[in-house]
Amino acid sequence: MTHTITKYGQPVLEQRAEAITEFDTPELHKLVDDMFDSMYAARGVGLAAPQIGVGKRIAVIDLTTGEDPAQKIVLINPEIVSREGSQTSEEGCLSIPTFREPVTRAQKVTVRAKDASGKEFEMTGEDLLARAFQHETDHLDGTLYISHVSPLKRDLIRRKIRKLQKIGEWG
Ligand code: NI
C-alpha cells in the first residue's frame, strides 16, 4: 500500500522517532512493505518511516529504485558505528521536493541495524550508499538535510517553501 509522503513543515519530520521493540510481527512486515511501495511510487532511493507519518525508527533504501530486489535494504533502529572521509554532492529529499543542495557527508560509513525479523547486522557503504545511510538515520533523529547547508541557504529554502504553502502548492 502506498502512502502520501509527508512534506517539510509537518512536525513528525522533526521529531525523534521511537525505537522498534517488537520484531517479526505482521504489522512490522506490512509497514516495511508499505515503505518500499511508497518510496518506489515517489521514485526515491531512500525513505524513513516519519516520511509516511510514522514516528518509528525504520528506514528503507534501494539505490536501484526497484530494479534489483536483492539490493533492498531495511534498517530498523539503525546506528552509525563508523564514519570515514568526506564527500560533497547534491542531495534532495522526498519531503522537500524540487529542492537540491550540496551536502558534505562522510564518504564511507558502517551502520548497525536490525532487519524486520529482529536479526542484527552491520553493513558498510561508500559514496551514494554512505550518503543514504546518513540521510536516512538523520531522518529518524528528526534532522533534515537542510540542517547541513548554510543558514543563509536554509533560510532561502524556508522562505520559498512558505510562499508555496501560501499558494497551496505544498502538501
Ligand atoms: Ni529524506
Boltz pocket constraint, residues with backbone or C-beta under 6 A from the ligand:
constraints:
  - pocket:
      binder: B
      contacts: [[A, 46], [A, 92], [A, 93], [A, 94], [A, 95], [A, 135], [A, 139]]
      max_distance: 6.0
